Amino acid sequence: MTTGGRDIEHGYPHLDTVHEAVHALFKRLSYDTMSTFATSVLPVDVAFDDTEDLHLGAQRVARAMVRQLHLPDARTVITFREMEHAAAVELTAGTEYFIELNDRFKRHRKDIGAALAHEVMHLYLHRLDLSFPGTRDNEILTDTAAAYLGAGWLLLDAYREHGPFSQKLGYLTPEEFGYVLAQRADFFGEDPSPWFTSPQAYDAYTAGAARARRDARRPPLAAAGWSARLRYAKDRRAAQDPRRAGRPPATADYAFESGPPPRVSFRCPACHQRIRVPVRGRLQARCGLCKTLLDCDT
C-alpha cells in the first residue's frame, strides 16, 4: 500500500511475471474450472458504509470473497491492528480463516474489499498449492490471480491520487491491473469499467486495455498491423535462408523452426501458452489450454 504522497510506480515492469501467472492459473485450474469464474464479485456484495458495524461488515465482505473464489464456507475472523502492510492472513488448513487488517481501514471502509480480495486469494492459492519462488513474484501472482478470477477489480479501484494524497493497494502497477482486467474482460466477455469509482482507476484500466489489445495484434496473428506484418515477413524469409540457420528473429514475439514443414511458435494472447503452427499462410489455430480460436497468417 502506498500513501501520503509517495511515488506510485507506473507502466508495465512486471508484465513477464504477469504472463507467467496467467499461464500458471490456466495450467493448474484447466479451462473448465477457469470458466466457473466468469462472473466477478459485484459492487453490491462488497459495498461498505459508515452505518454498518465494522466487524460484521468486514466479515460479510470476506464471505463474499470466499464465495467468489469457491473456498469452503468457514468462519472468518478479522481483526484490526497497527501494522506496516495493508493486511495479513494466516495460511493454515484449519476450519477458520484468520485475517488481520491495518487500522487505517477503520477510517477507509471502502477499501476493505480490496484488501480482503488480496488476502483471500492468498488462501485460495495456498490450498491450490500454487506459488512462485520469491516474495515479489508470489505477490504478483496473487494480484494477477485476484484480478483474473473476478475479485481484483477492487484492488485497482483502491488506486487514487488527489493532490498530496496517493494510495495504491497490491504489487502490480495500476496499468498492469488494468491489463489483467482487460484480458479477463476479453476472455469472459465481462466489462468491469462501470464499477470503478476512482477516475484514476478508470484511466489505468483504459491504458491497460490498450496494451492488451496491442498484444492481441502481434504476428503471426492475422489482426497484426501493417508494419508488424512487414517485420514478420522479413523474419520469415531470413529464417528460411540457409545462411542464417539457427539465428532467432530480433523479437521474442515468435520463433521459427525448420521443417518439414517449417513452423512458427508464439504465445497465445489469452493464456500465454506457447503455440506451434505450420508456416503456410492463413489458418486458424485453437489453443489447447484455454480453447481460444486464433486467426493466424503465418
Secondary structure, 3 states (H helix, E strand, C coil): CECCCCCCCCCCCCHHHHHHHHHHHHHHHHHHHHHHHCCCCCHHHHCCCCCCCHHHHHHHHHHHHHHHCCCCCCEEEEEEECCCCCEEECCCCCCEEEEEEEHHHHCCHHHHHHHHHHHHHHHHHHHHCCCCCCHHHHHHHHHHHHHHCCCCHHHHHCCEEECCEEEECCCCCHHHHHHHHHHHHHHHCCCCHHHCCCHHHHHHHHHHHHHHHHHCCCCCECCCCHHHHHHHHHHHHHHCCHHHCCCCCCCCCEEEECCCCCEEEEECCCCCCEEEEECCCEEEEECCCCCCEEEEEC
